Amino acid sequence: MPAAPPEFLNREQSWLEFNSRVLAEAARPELPLLERLKFLAITASNLDEFFMVRVGGLSALVRARQRGRDPSGLTAPQQLRRIRQLVEQLVETQSALLVGQLLPGLRANGMSQLRLSELTPEQRRHVEEVFSETIFPVLTPVAVELDERARPQLPGLRLGVACAVAAPGEPVRHAVVVLPAGLPRFLPLPGVPDDGWACVALEDVLTHCLGAFFPGEEVRASGLFRLTRNGDIAVDDDEVLDLAQEMEEMIEARQQGDTVRLEVPAGLAPGLMKFLRQLTGAGAEAIYTVHGPMDPGAYMAWTRVPGFEHLLPESWSPQAPPGLDPGKPLFDTLDEGDVLLHHPYESFDPVVRFVQEAAEDPEVLAIKQFLYRTGSRSRIVAALIEAAERGKAVTVLVELKARFDEERNLERAEELRAAGAQIIYGVRGLKSHAKVCLVVRRKNGRVRRYAHFGTGNYNEVTARLYTDISCLTAREDLCADVSAFFNAVTARTRHLRLQRLAAAPLTLRDQVTDLIHAEASRAAEGFPARIQLRLNNLQDPALIRALYRASQAGVDIRLNIRGVCCLRPGVPGLSEKIRVVSIVDRFLEHSRILYFHNGGSPRLFISSADWMTRNLDKRIELLVPIDDKAAKLRLIAILKTTFKDTTNAWELHPDGTYVRLKAGSKKEMLRSQEFFQKEAKRRAPRRRASHAEGFEPHRPMVP
C-alpha cells in the first residue's frame, strides 16, 4: 500500500508552480503579443529573486551541513535537486516561447531584434558609431589571472562577456567585460519603415566589437555569462548600534555573495567554461545552460516602445471612487463614514490625498505612518516632508530591512529626517510590514483621529499594478488602537492591549486561530460554517493544521492563494472540505481578505499579513476588522466573484499541481479582474476628483 503523502506541500516547488502559471500566460495565443512578452519577462525577474533568496538560503544550509527537513520532509540538498529539475524545465519553456513564438510573432508585426548579419551597411555603420561614442568609453575590460588571489568581483545579474585573447607568439590569457546597468540592453536601429521598429542586442554589439579592447591581440574565443549571487544576507540587528550604517554595509556584502547560479549559452567553448567556473566558484549544480537570449526579463522594455499599443491589451485606468467629493475635505467625508477602496480598479489617489490634506490642513497636529516600500518619486513622502517642514509632528517608521529596497528606504529616511520628521528605523529583531497611517487633528476644540489601513504598500507605482484593499476611517475604537500600536513601537512598550486590531507577532496568530476554531466548533454542532480567505501565500504549519481540523469538523473552506500554498487540499480524511484556487491575470493579486461565517453574522477583515511563519512571528503586521455594513458586503462580493473566475483561475490538486479552470459554457465564463474593472467604471462618478489623488525601535545615530 503506498505511503500517505506528506502533510504539507514543499514551499519551493509551490513557488515554482506559481511562476509556471505566470509563464502559462505567455503561452496563450489569444493574448496580445506584448502582453505575452510581459508575462515571460516577469517570470525571468521572479526567477532571479528566487535564486538570490530561496536558493541562496538553501545553499547556505548545505554549506553549514544542516541536516534538518522542511515541513514537507525534504532536506536542503533534496530541495536543491528538485529545484534544479523544475527550473531547467521552466527555462527551457521560456526559451522555446521567446525564440519560437514571441520574437517571430513580433517581427511579423513590425518589431524586430536583428542579428548583426542582418544589418544593412547603414545600420552596421550606425552600430559601430554608437559603440565607439557611447559604449566603448563606458566599458572596462578586466584581465584575470586565476592563480592570483586578487580576482575581479563580478556583479550579480549583469550580462558579461568572457574572452580568451592572445598576442602573436604569446600564451592565451583571459579577460571579462561586464555590461553596466546604465546602458540600454537593446539599441534601436535606423533605416526602419515608419510603422516598424528594430533593434540589436547590446551583447551582440559588444561581442562583435570585442577586438577594440585588445589592440594587437586576437580574440580566440568569447562567450556570454550571467551570474546570480546569494542575496539572502540578513542583519543581526540585536547587536547593531547604527542600523543605517549596517544596512549600507549589507548592501555592499550582497554584491560579494556566493554564486548560486551561473548562466551560460549552449555551445560555450570548454576552455571558457572552465575559466568561468574557476572565476565564479560555481559548482556543476549551479550552472544553467540557456538555449535562447539570456536575461529575458530585459524584454519588458519592449512593452514600452511607442507606436505598438495595438500589441498590448486595452488600457484599464484606475477609476475615481464614488462618494468622494473633490471639493469637500476628505476628513469631513470620513466623519460621515468609512471609505473602502479596491485598487487598482479604483484610484490610489484618495490615499495620497489623505496624507496631502493632512500636510496642508492647519488643524492637523500629527501624522504617524509605516513605510515598507515606496516609489522613487513618492507623493506620499513629499507630503510627509511638507508636513514636517510646516511644523507638524511627523513620525515615520521606515523599514530599512525591506529586501532589495534597502538603499531607496535609506534615502527616503534621510530626506524625511532632514525635513524634521522623527524617524524610527524599523523594530529591533522584526520587519515592520504593517500598512497604516494615523492623522491627529483638531475639530471643534477636540482631538479627532483618522486612519488609513491597507493590504499594500504606500507606493503609487505598484498601486496601479497590484490588487489591494484600502480602508479610510474615523472610527474611534480603531484609531485608538492605532495610536496605542504606534506608541508600543516607538516607546518600547512591553504590553500592548488592543481592543479591535490584532498585531503580529503578539496577537494576530492567536486571533485567526480562534476564528478558525470557532467555525470548527459550529460545524461540529451541526451549524453552517464557512471560511473564505484571499492571501498571497499560505505556508505556516500551525495555521494549515488548524484549517485541516476545521475541514475535518465540516467547515466549508475556500482559499484564493496567489503564490505559495503548502496546504494540500482535497485529501480524504484530512482536507476534503478545502478548495484552493489561484488567479493569474493582468494585475498581481495582492489583497488579503478574511471571511468567517460566524453563525450568519459574518466577520470580515483585511490584513497586511500573509499566513507565513515569517509574517506571523517575525514581522509587525495588522489584522483590521471591517465593520461598515456596505464595506462588508463589498468584500463578500469581491470574494464571491474571485471564486467564480473561470478564465484566469487555477485549482490546486492534492499532488501539488495546478489545473486551469474552464467554463462549461460561454455563459459561465467570468474573468474576475475584468469584472472588477467594469464595476469600478460603472460606479465611478461622472466628474473626477481634482486631487492628484515589547518593541524596541531602531533610531538614527545622532551625529
C-alpha positions as CSV (number, residue, x, y, z in Angstrom):
1,M,0.0,0.0,0.0
2,P,1.6,3.4,-1.0
3,A,2.6,5.7,1.8
4,A,0.4,8.6,2.6
5,P,1.6,11.9,1.0
6,P,3.3,14.4,3.3
7,E,1.0,16.7,5.3
8,F,2.5,19.7,3.6
9,L,3.5,20.7,0.0
10,N,7.0,21.9,-0.5
11,R,7.3,25.7,-0.4
12,E,9.9,26.0,-3.2
13,Q,8.0,23.7,-5.5
14,S,4.8,25.6,-4.8
15,W,6.6,28.9,-5.7
16,L,7.9,27.4,-8.9
17,E,4.4,26.2,-9.7
18,F,3.3,29.8,-9.4
19,N,6.0,31.0,-11.7
20,S,4.9,28.3,-14.2
21,R,1.3,29.7,-14.1
22,V,2.6,33.1,-14.9
23,L,4.6,31.7,-17.8
24,A,1.5,29.9,-19.0
25,E,0.0,33.4,-19.7
26,A,2.9,34.0,-22.1
27,A,1.8,30.8,-24.0
28,R,-1.8,31.9,-24.5
29,P,-2.2,32.7,-28.2
30,E,-5.4,34.7,-27.6
31,L,-3.5,37.4,-25.6
32,P,-1.8,40.3,-27.4
33,L,1.9,39.6,-28.2
34,L,3.4,42.3,-26.0
35,E,1.2,41.2,-23.1
36,R,2.6,37.7,-23.5
37,L,6.1,39.1,-23.6
38,K,5.4,40.9,-20.4
39,F,4.4,37.8,-18.6
40,L,7.5,36.0,-19.9
41,A,9.7,38.8,-18.7
42,I,8.1,38.7,-15.3
43,T,8.9,35.0,-14.8
44,A,12.5,35.8,-15.6
45,S,12.7,38.6,-13.0
46,N,10.8,36.4,-10.5
47,L,13.4,33.6,-11.0
48,D,16.3,36.0,-10.4
49,E,14.9,36.9,-6.9
50,F,14.1,33.2,-6.2
51,F,17.7,32.2,-6.8
52,M,19.0,35.2,-4.8
53,V,16.8,34.5,-1.8
54,R,15.5,30.9,-1.7
55,V,18.3,29.1,-3.5
56,G,20.8,31.3,-1.7
57,G,19.3,30.4,1.7
58,L,19.2,26.6,0.9
59,S,22.8,26.7,-0.4
60,A,23.9,28.3,2.8
61,L,22.2,25.4,4.8
62,V,24.1,22.9,2.7
63,R,27.4,24.6,3.3
64,A,26.6,24.7,7.0
65,R,25.9,20.9,6.9
66,Q,22.4,21.5,8.3
67,R,20.5,18.1,8.2
68,G,17.1,19.3,9.1
69,R,14.0,18.7,6.9
70,D,11.4,21.2,5.9
71,P,7.7,20.6,6.7
72,S,7.3,18.5,3.5
73,G,10.0,16.2,4.7
74,L,12.8,17.3,2.3
75,T,16.4,18.1,3.2
76,A,18.1,21.1,1.8
77,P,20.1,19.0,-0.8
78,Q,16.9,17.3,-1.8
79,Q,15.1,20.6,-2.3
80,L,18.0,22.0,-4.4
81,R,17.9,18.9,-6.7
82,R,14.2,19.3,-7.1
83,I,14.5,23.0,-7.8
84,R,17.1,22.4,-10.5
85,Q,14.9,19.9,-12.3
86,L,11.9,22.2,-12.2
87,V,13.9,25.3,-13.2
88,E,15.5,23.6,-16.1
89,Q,12.1,22.7,-17.4
90,L,10.8,26.3,-16.9
91,V,13.9,27.9,-18.5
92,E,13.5,25.6,-21.5
93,T,9.9,26.6,-21.9
94,Q,10.8,30.2,-21.6
95,S,13.4,30.0,-24.3
96,A,11.1,28.0,-26.6
97,L,8.3,30.5,-26.2
98,L,10.6,33.5,-26.8
99,V,12.5,32.2,-29.7
100,G,9.8,30.0,-31.3
101,Q,6.7,32.2,-30.9
102,L,7.0,35.7,-29.4
103,L,10.0,37.1,-31.3
104,P,8.8,35.7,-34.7
105,G,5.3,37.0,-34.0
106,L,6.6,40.4,-33.0
107,R,8.8,40.6,-36.1
108,A,5.7,39.8,-38.3
109,N,4.1,42.8,-36.6
110,G,7.0,45.2,-37.1
111,M,9.1,44.7,-34.0
112,S,12.4,43.0,-34.8
113,Q,15.6,42.1,-33.0
114,L,18.2,41.7,-35.7
115,R,21.4,39.8,-35.8
116,L,24.5,41.6,-36.9
117,S,24.5,39.6,-40.1
118,E,21.0,41.0,-41.0
119,L,22.0,44.7,-40.7
120,T,22.3,46.9,-43.8
121,P,25.6,48.7,-44.3
122,E,23.9,51.9,-43.0
123,Q,22.8,50.1,-39.8
124,R,26.1,48.5,-39.3
125,R,27.9,51.9,-39.6
126,H,25.4,53.3,-37.1
127,V,26.0,50.5,-34.6
128,E,29.8,50.9,-34.9
129,E,29.5,54.6,-34.3
130,V,27.3,54.1,-31.2
131,F,29.8,51.6,-29.9
132,S,32.7,54.0,-30.4
133,E,31.0,57.0,-29.0
134,T,28.8,55.7,-26.1
135,I,29.6,52.1,-25.3
136,F,33.4,51.7,-25.7
137,P,34.2,54.7,-23.3
138,V,31.9,53.2,-20.6
139,L,33.1,49.6,-20.6
140,T,36.2,48.3,-18.8
141,P,37.8,45.0,-19.7
142,V,39.5,43.3,-16.8
143,A,42.3,40.8,-17.2
144,V,42.0,37.8,-14.9
145,E,44.8,35.6,-13.6
146,L,43.3,32.7,-11.8
147,D,46.4,31.9,-9.9
148,E,46.3,35.4,-8.2
149,R,44.5,35.9,-5.0
150,A,43.0,39.3,-6.1
151,R,40.3,38.5,-8.6
152,P,37.7,40.8,-10.0
153,Q,34.5,40.9,-8.1
154,L,31.8,40.4,-10.7
155,P,28.4,42.0,-10.0
156,G,25.4,39.8,-10.0
157,L,22.5,39.8,-12.5
158,R,24.6,41.6,-15.2
159,L,25.5,40.2,-18.6
160,G,29.2,39.7,-19.2
161,V,31.5,38.5,-21.9
162,A,34.4,36.2,-21.1
163,C,37.1,36.0,-23.7
164,A,40.4,34.3,-24.4
165,V,42.9,36.6,-26.1
166,A,46.5,36.2,-27.2
167,A,49.2,38.3,-29.0
168,P,51.2,36.5,-31.7
169,G,53.6,34.1,-30.1
170,E,52.2,34.7,-26.6
171,P,50.2,32.4,-24.4
172,V,46.4,32.7,-24.2
173,R,45.1,34.9,-21.4
174,H,41.6,35.6,-20.2
175,A,39.6,38.8,-19.6
176,V,36.0,39.7,-18.8
177,V,33.8,42.7,-19.8
178,V,30.7,43.3,-17.8
179,L,27.8,45.4,-19.1
180,P,26.9,48.1,-16.6
181,A,23.3,48.8,-15.6
182,G,23.3,52.2,-17.2
183,L,23.5,51.1,-20.8
184,P,20.3,50.1,-22.6
185,R,20.1,46.4,-23.4
186,F,18.6,47.0,-26.9
187,L,20.0,49.6,-29.4
188,P,17.3,51.0,-31.8
189,L,18.3,50.9,-35.4
190,P,17.8,53.4,-38.2
191,G,16.6,52.6,-41.7
192,V,13.3,51.0,-40.5
193,P,9.9,51.7,-42.0
194,D,7.8,54.4,-40.2
195,D,5.4,51.8,-38.8
196,G,8.2,49.5,-37.6
197,W,10.9,49.3,-35.0
198,A,14.1,47.3,-35.0
199,C,17.0,46.8,-32.5
200,V,20.2,44.9,-32.0
201,A,21.1,43.4,-28.6
202,L,23.9,45.2,-26.7
203,E,25.7,41.9,-26.1
204,D,25.8,41.2,-29.8
205,V,27.4,44.6,-30.4
206,L,30.0,44.0,-27.7
207,T,30.9,40.6,-29.0
208,H,31.3,41.9,-32.5
209,C,33.5,44.8,-31.4
210,L,35.4,43.0,-28.7
211,G,38.7,43.3,-30.5
212,A,38.7,47.1,-29.9
213,F,39.6,46.4,-26.3
214,F,42.6,44.3,-27.2
215,P,44.7,46.1,-29.9
216,G,47.4,43.9,-31.3
217,E,45.9,40.7,-30.0
218,E,43.5,38.1,-31.3
219,V,40.3,37.2,-29.6
220,R,40.5,33.4,-29.8
221,A,37.1,32.7,-28.1
222,S,34.3,34.6,-26.4
223,G,31.1,33.8,-24.7
224,L,28.3,35.4,-22.6
225,F,27.7,34.6,-19.0
226,R,25.5,35.9,-16.2
227,L,25.8,35.0,-12.5
228,T,23.5,35.3,-9.6
229,R,24.8,35.8,-6.1
230,N,23.3,34.8,-2.8
231,G,21.2,37.8,-1.7
232,D,19.8,36.1,1.5
233,I,22.1,38.2,3.7
234,A,20.4,39.2,7.0
235,V,21.5,41.7,9.6
236,D,21.6,40.6,13.2
237,D,20.1,43.8,14.5
238,D,20.1,42.7,18.1
239,E,23.8,43.6,18.1
240,V,23.6,46.7,15.8
241,L,24.1,50.2,17.2
242,D,23.7,52.1,13.9
243,L,21.3,50.2,11.7
244,A,21.6,52.6,8.8
245,Q,25.3,52.1,8.6
246,E,24.9,48.3,8.9
247,M,22.4,48.2,6.1
248,E,24.8,50.1,3.8
249,E,27.4,47.5,4.6
250,M,24.9,44.7,3.9
251,I,24.1,46.1,0.5
252,E,27.8,46.0,-0.4
253,A,28.1,42.5,1.0
254,R,25.3,41.3,-1.2
255,Q,27.4,42.1,-4.2
256,Q,30.0,39.7,-2.9
257,G,27.8,36.8,-2.0
258,D,28.5,33.2,-3.1
259,T,27.5,32.3,-6.7
260,V,24.2,30.4,-6.7
261,R,23.6,30.4,-10.4
262,L,25.9,30.7,-13.5
263,E,24.0,31.1,-16.8
264,V,25.9,30.3,-19.9
265,P,24.9,29.9,-23.6
266,A,24.7,26.5,-25.3
267,G,27.9,25.7,-27.1
268,L,30.2,27.7,-24.9
269,A,33.9,26.8,-25.5
270,P,35.1,24.3,-22.9
271,G,38.1,26.4,-22.1
272,L,35.9,29.4,-21.3
273,M,33.5,27.2,-19.3
274,K,36.4,26.0,-17.1
275,F,37.6,29.6,-16.7
276,L,34.2,30.8,-15.6
277,R,33.8,28.0,-13.1
278,Q,37.1,28.8,-11.5
279,L,36.5,32.6,-11.6
280,T,33.0,32.4,-10.0
281,G,33.4,29.3,-7.8
282,A,30.3,27.8,-9.4
283,G,29.8,24.1,-8.9
284,A,28.2,21.9,-11.5
285,E,24.8,22.2,-9.7
286,A,24.9,26.0,-10.2
287,I,25.5,26.0,-13.9
288,Y,22.4,26.5,-16.2
289,T,22.7,26.3,-20.0
290,V,20.4,28.8,-21.8
291,H,19.3,28.0,-25.3
292,G,17.8,31.4,-26.0
293,P,18.5,35.0,-25.2
294,M,20.0,35.4,-21.7
295,D,18.1,37.5,-19.1
296,P,14.7,37.6,-20.9
297,G,13.5,39.9,-18.1
298,A,15.1,42.7,-20.2
299,Y,12.4,42.3,-22.8
300,M,10.0,44.1,-20.5
301,A,11.4,47.3,-22.2
302,W,9.8,46.2,-25.5
303,T,6.3,46.7,-23.9
304,R,7.2,50.5,-23.6
305,V,8.2,51.1,-27.2
306,P,5.8,53.7,-28.5
307,G,3.7,53.0,-31.6
308,F,2.8,49.4,-30.8
309,E,-0.1,49.9,-28.4
310,H,-2.2,47.6,-30.7
311,L,0.0,44.7,-29.5
312,L,-1.0,45.5,-25.8
313,P,-4.3,44.8,-24.2
314,E,-6.9,47.6,-23.8
315,S,-5.8,50.1,-21.1
316,W,-7.5,49.8,-17.8
317,S,-7.4,53.1,-16.0
318,P,-8.0,53.5,-12.2
319,Q,-11.4,54.9,-11.7
320,A,-12.4,57.7,-9.3
321,P,-14.3,56.0,-6.4
322,P,-17.9,57.1,-5.7
323,G,-18.8,59.2,-2.7
324,L,-15.6,61.3,-2.6
325,D,-16.4,65.0,-3.4
326,P,-13.3,66.7,-4.8
327,G,-14.5,70.0,-3.3
328,K,-15.0,68.6,0.2
329,P,-12.2,67.9,2.7
330,L,-11.6,64.2,3.0
331,F,-11.7,64.4,6.7
332,D,-15.3,65.7,6.6
333,T,-16.2,62.7,4.4
334,L,-14.6,60.3,6.9
335,D,-16.6,61.9,9.7
336,E,-19.7,60.6,7.9
337,G,-18.5,57.1,7.4
338,D,-15.8,54.7,6.2
339,V,-14.4,54.6,2.7
340,L,-13.4,51.3,1.2
341,L,-11.2,51.2,-2.0
342,H,-10.5,48.4,-4.3
343,H,-7.2,49.0,-6.1
344,P,-6.1,49.3,-8.9
345,Y,-9.6,49.3,-10.3
346,E,-10.2,52.3,-8.0
347,S,-7.6,55.0,-7.8
348,F,-5.0,55.2,-5.1
349,D,-5.2,59.0,-5.2
350,P,-7.6,59.2,-2.2
351,V,-4.8,57.6,-0.1
352,V,-2.3,60.1,-1.4
353,R,-4.9,62.8,-0.8
354,F,-5.3,61.7,2.8
355,V,-1.7,62.4,3.5
356,Q,-1.5,65.5,1.4
357,E,-4.6,67.1,3.1
358,A,-3.1,66.2,6.4
359,A,0.1,68.0,5.5
360,E,-1.8,71.2,4.4
361,D,-4.5,71.3,7.0
362,P,-3.6,73.8,9.8
363,E,-5.8,71.8,12.2
364,V,-3.7,68.6,11.8
365,L,-1.3,68.2,14.7
366,A,0.4,64.9,13.9
367,I,0.9,62.3,11.3
368,K,2.3,58.8,12.1
369,Q,3.0,56.3,9.3
370,F,4.7,53.0,8.5
371,L,6.7,52.9,5.2
372,Y,7.8,49.5,3.9
373,R,8.3,50.1,0.1
374,T,7.9,53.4,-1.6
375,G,8.2,54.7,-5.1
376,S,11.2,56.7,-6.3
377,R,9.2,59.9,-6.6
378,S,6.6,59.3,-3.9
379,R,4.0,62.0,-3.4
380,I,3.3,60.5,0.0
381,V,6.9,61.0,1.1
382,A,6.7,64.5,-0.4
383,A,3.6,65.2,1.7
384,L,5.2,63.9,4.8
385,I,8.2,66.2,4.2
386,E,5.9,69.1,3.7
387,A,4.1,68.3,6.9
388,A,7.3,68.2,8.9
389,E,8.5,71.5,7.3
390,R,5.2,73.1,8.4
391,G,6.0,72.1,12.0
392,K,3.6,69.2,12.4
393,A,4.7,66.2,14.5
394,V,5.6,63.7,11.9
395,T,6.7,60.2,12.9
396,V,7.7,57.7,10.2
397,L,8.7,54.1,10.8
398,V,10.9,53.3,7.8
399,E,11.7,49.6,7.3
400,L,15.4,49.5,6.3
401,K,15.3,45.7,6.1
402,A,12.8,45.6,3.2
403,R,14.8,43.3,1.0
404,F,16.2,44.9,-2.2
405,D,14.6,48.2,-1.3
406,E,17.1,49.0,1.5
407,E,19.0,51.7,-0.4
408,R,15.9,53.5,-1.5
409,N,14.5,53.4,2.0
410,L,17.7,54.8,3.4
411,E,17.4,57.7,1.0
412,R,13.8,58.4,1.9
413,A,14.5,58.2,5.6
414,E,17.3,60.7,5.3
415,E,15.1,63.1,3.3
416,L,12.4,62.9,6.0
417,R,14.8,63.3,8.9
418,A,16.4,66.4,7.2
419,A,12.8,67.9,7.0
420,G,12.3,67.5,10.7
421,A,10.4,64.2,10.9
422,Q,11.1,61.8,13.7
423,I,12.4,58.6,12.1
424,I,12.3,55.1,13.5
425,Y,14.5,52.6,11.7
426,G,12.3,49.6,11.9
427,V,11.8,47.4,15.0
428,R,14.7,45.5,16.6
429,G,14.5,41.9,15.6
430,L,11.5,42.3,13.4
431,K,10.4,43.6,10.0
432,S,7.8,46.3,10.0
433,H,5.3,45.3,7.3
434,A,2.1,46.9,8.6
435,K,0.3,49.4,6.2
436,V,-1.1,52.1,8.4
437,C,-1.2,55.8,8.7
438,L,-2.7,57.9,11.6
439,V,-3.7,61.5,11.4
440,V,-4.4,63.5,14.6
441,R,-6.5,66.6,14.0
442,R,-8.3,69.3,15.9
443,K,-12.1,69.5,15.3
444,N,-14.4,71.8,17.2
445,G,-11.9,72.2,20.0
446,R,-11.4,68.5,20.4
447,V,-8.9,66.0,19.1
448,R,-10.1,63.7,16.3
449,R,-8.2,60.8,14.8
450,Y,-8.3,59.3,11.3
451,A,-6.6,56.3,9.9
452,H,-5.8,54.5,6.7
453,F,-5.3,50.7,6.7
454,G,-4.1,48.9,3.6
455,T,-3.1,45.5,2.3
456,G,-0.5,47.0,0.0
457,N,2.5,49.4,0.3
458,Y,2.4,53.2,0.1
459,N,3.7,53.0,-3.4
460,E,1.9,54.9,-6.2
461,V,3.5,52.8,-8.9
462,T,2.6,49.3,-7.6
463,A,-0.8,50.6,-6.6
464,R,-1.6,50.6,-10.4
465,L,-0.3,47.1,-10.8
466,Y,-1.3,45.2,-7.7
467,T,-4.8,44.4,-6.4
468,D,-5.2,45.7,-2.9
469,I,-7.8,47.0,-0.4
470,S,-7.7,50.3,1.4
471,C,-9.9,51.4,4.3
472,L,-10.1,55.0,5.4
473,T,-11.9,55.5,8.7
474,A,-12.5,57.8,11.6
475,R,-13.9,55.1,13.9
476,E,-12.6,56.0,17.3
477,D,-12.1,52.4,18.5
478,L,-9.9,51.6,15.6
479,C,-8.0,54.9,15.7
480,A,-7.4,54.5,19.4
481,D,-5.9,51.1,18.7
482,V,-3.7,52.6,16.0
483,S,-2.5,55.2,18.5
484,A,-1.6,52.6,21.0
485,F,0.0,50.5,18.4
486,F,2.3,53.3,17.3
487,N,3.2,54.1,20.9
488,A,4.1,50.5,21.6
489,V,6.5,50.6,18.7
490,T,8.1,53.9,19.4
491,A,8.2,53.8,23.2
492,R,9.3,50.1,23.5
493,T,6.1,49.3,25.4
494,R,6.2,45.7,26.6
495,H,2.5,45.2,26.9
496,L,0.2,46.1,24.0
497,R,-3.5,45.9,24.6
498,L,-5.7,46.4,21.5
499,Q,-9.5,46.3,21.6
500,R,-10.2,45.8,17.9
501,L,-7.0,45.3,16.0
502,A,-4.7,42.3,16.2
503,A,-1.0,42.8,15.7
504,A,1.8,40.3,14.8
505,P,3.9,39.0,16.4
506,L,1.8,39.4,19.6
507,T,-1.9,38.6,18.9
508,L,-2.5,38.1,15.2
509,R,-1.8,34.4,15.2
510,D,-4.0,33.7,18.2
511,Q,-6.8,35.8,16.8
512,V,-7.0,34.0,13.4
513,T,-6.6,30.6,15.2
514,D,-9.5,31.4,17.5
515,L,-11.6,32.4,14.4
516,I,-10.8,29.1,12.7
517,H,-11.6,27.1,15.9
518,A,-14.9,29.0,16.3
519,E,-16.0,27.9,12.8
520,A,-14.9,24.3,13.5
521,S,-17.0,24.3,16.8
522,R,-20.1,25.5,15.0
523,A,-19.6,22.9,12.3
524,A,-19.2,20.1,14.9
525,E,-22.5,21.2,16.4
526,G,-24.2,20.9,13.0
527,F,-24.5,24.6,12.2
528,P,-23.4,26.1,8.8
529,A,-19.7,27.1,8.9
530,R,-17.6,28.7,6.2
531,I,-14.2,30.2,5.9
532,Q,-13.0,32.1,2.8
533,L,-9.5,33.6,2.6
534,R,-7.7,35.6,0.0
535,L,-3.9,35.6,0.6
536,N,-0.7,35.9,-1.3
537,N,0.9,32.9,0.4
538,L,-0.1,30.2,2.9
539,Q,2.8,28.4,4.5
540,D,2.5,28.4,8.3
541,P,2.2,24.8,9.5
542,A,0.2,25.6,12.6
543,L,-2.5,27.6,10.7
544,I,-2.6,25.0,8.0
545,R,-3.2,22.3,10.6
546,A,-6.0,24.5,12.1
547,L,-7.6,24.6,8.7
548,Y,-7.2,20.8,8.4
549,R,-9.0,20.3,11.7
550,A,-11.8,22.7,10.6
551,S,-12.2,20.8,7.4
552,Q,-12.5,17.5,9.3
553,A,-15.1,19.2,11.5
554,G,-17.2,20.0,8.4
555,V,-16.2,23.6,7.7
556,D,-16.5,24.6,4.1
557,I,-13.2,26.3,3.3
558,R,-12.4,28.2,0.1
559,L,-8.9,29.7,-0.3
560,N,-7.7,32.0,-3.0
561,I,-3.9,31.8,-2.7
562,R,-1.9,33.6,-5.4
563,G,1.5,32.1,-4.8
564,V,3.0,29.7,-2.3
565,C,0.4,27.3,-0.8
566,C,1.8,24.5,1.3
567,L,-1.7,23.2,2.3
568,R,-2.6,20.0,0.4
569,P,-6.4,20.3,-0.4
570,G,-8.9,17.5,-1.2
571,V,-7.2,14.7,0.8
572,P,-9.8,12.3,2.2
573,G,-9.8,12.4,6.0
574,L,-7.6,15.5,6.0
575,S,-8.8,18.3,3.8
576,E,-11.6,17.1,1.6
577,K,-13.6,20.3,2.5
578,I,-10.9,22.6,1.4
579,R,-10.7,24.1,-2.1
580,V,-7.7,26.2,-3.3
581,V,-7.6,28.4,-6.4
582,S,-5.0,30.8,-7.7
583,I,-5.7,33.7,-10.1
584,V,-3.0,34.9,-12.5
585,D,-4.1,37.9,-14.7
586,R,-3.0,41.3,-15.7
587,F,-2.7,42.6,-12.1
588,L,-0.7,40.9,-9.4
589,E,-3.2,39.6,-6.9
590,H,-2.1,41.1,-3.6
591,S,-5.1,41.8,-1.3
592,R,-5.6,39.9,1.9
593,I,-9.2,39.4,2.8
594,L,-10.6,37.1,5.5
595,Y,-14.2,35.9,5.9
596,F,-15.6,33.9,8.7
597,H,-19.3,33.0,8.6
598,N,-19.7,33.4,12.4
599,G,-23.2,31.8,12.6
600,G,-24.7,34.0,10.0
601,S,-23.2,37.3,11.2
602,P,-20.1,37.3,9.1
603,R,-16.8,38.8,10.4
604,L,-14.6,40.4,7.7
605,F,-11.0,41.5,8.0
606,I,-8.3,42.9,5.8
607,S,-4.7,42.4,6.7
608,S,-1.1,43.3,5.8
609,A,0.0,39.7,6.7
610,D,0.2,36.5,4.7
611,W,-0.2,33.3,6.6
612,M,3.5,32.6,6.6
613,T,5.6,31.9,9.7
614,R,7.8,34.9,8.9
615,N,4.8,37.3,8.8
616,L,3.2,35.9,12.0
617,D,6.3,35.6,14.2
618,K,9.0,37.9,12.6
619,R,7.1,40.9,11.3
620,I,5.0,43.8,12.6
621,E,1.6,43.2,10.9
622,L,-2.0,44.2,11.4
623,L,-5.3,42.4,11.2
624,V,-8.1,45.0,10.7
625,P,-11.9,44.3,11.3
626,I,-14.2,45.8,8.7
627,D,-17.5,46.9,10.5
628,D,-19.1,49.2,8.0
629,K,-22.1,47.3,6.5
630,A,-21.6,48.4,2.9
631,A,-17.9,47.7,3.1
632,K,-18.5,44.2,4.4
633,L,-21.0,43.5,1.7
634,R,-18.5,44.7,-0.9
635,L,-15.7,42.5,0.5
636,I,-18.1,39.5,0.4
637,A,-18.9,40.3,-3.2
638,I,-15.2,40.5,-4.1
639,L,-14.6,37.1,-2.6
640,K,-17.7,35.6,-4.3
641,T,-16.5,36.9,-7.7
642,T,-13.0,35.7,-7.1
643,F,-14.2,32.1,-6.6
644,K,-16.4,32.3,-9.7
645,D,-13.4,33.0,-12.1
646,T,-13.4,30.5,-14.9
647,T,-10.9,32.3,-17.2
648,N,-7.8,33.0,-15.2
649,A,-8.2,30.8,-12.2
650,W,-6.2,27.6,-11.5
651,E,-7.2,24.9,-9.0
652,L,-4.7,23.2,-6.7
653,H,-4.8,19.4,-6.7
654,P,-3.7,17.2,-3.9
655,D,-0.4,16.3,-5.6
656,G,0.6,19.9,-5.7
657,T,-0.1,20.5,-9.4
658,Y,-2.5,23.2,-10.7
659,V,-5.1,22.9,-13.5
660,R,-6.6,25.8,-15.2
661,L,-10.4,26.1,-14.6
662,K,-12.6,26.2,-17.7
663,A,-16.2,27.4,-18.0
664,G,-18.7,24.8,-19.0
665,S,-20.3,27.2,-21.4
666,K,-19.7,30.7,-22.7
667,K,-22.4,32.0,-20.4
668,E,-20.4,30.7,-17.4
669,M,-17.2,32.5,-18.4
670,L,-16.1,35.0,-15.9
671,R,-12.8,36.9,-15.7
672,S,-12.8,38.4,-12.2
673,Q,-10.3,41.2,-12.9
674,E,-12.2,42.3,-15.9
675,F,-15.4,42.2,-13.9
676,F,-13.9,44.4,-11.2
677,Q,-12.6,46.9,-13.7
678,K,-16.0,47.2,-15.3
679,E,-17.7,47.5,-11.9
680,A,-15.3,50.3,-10.9
681,K,-16.0,52.1,-14.2
682,R,-19.8,51.7,-13.6
683,R,-19.5,53.0,-10.0
684,A,-17.2,56.0,-10.9
685,P,-18.8,59.5,-10.7
686,R,-19.0,61.3,-13.9
687,R,-16.9,64.2,-12.6
688,R,-13.5,63.0,-11.5
689,A,-11.8,64.3,-8.4
690,S,-9.4,67.2,-8.9
691,H,-6.8,66.0,-6.4
692,A,-3.8,64.1,-7.6
693,E,-5.0,61.9,-5.6
694,G,7.5,44.6,24.0
695,F,9.0,46.5,20.8
696,E,12.5,48.1,20.7
697,P,12.8,50.6,17.8
698,H,16.0,51.4,15.9
699,R,16.7,55.1,15.8
700,P,19.1,57.1,13.6
701,M,22.5,57.7,15.2
702,V,22.9,61.3,16.3
703,P,26.0,62.8,14.7
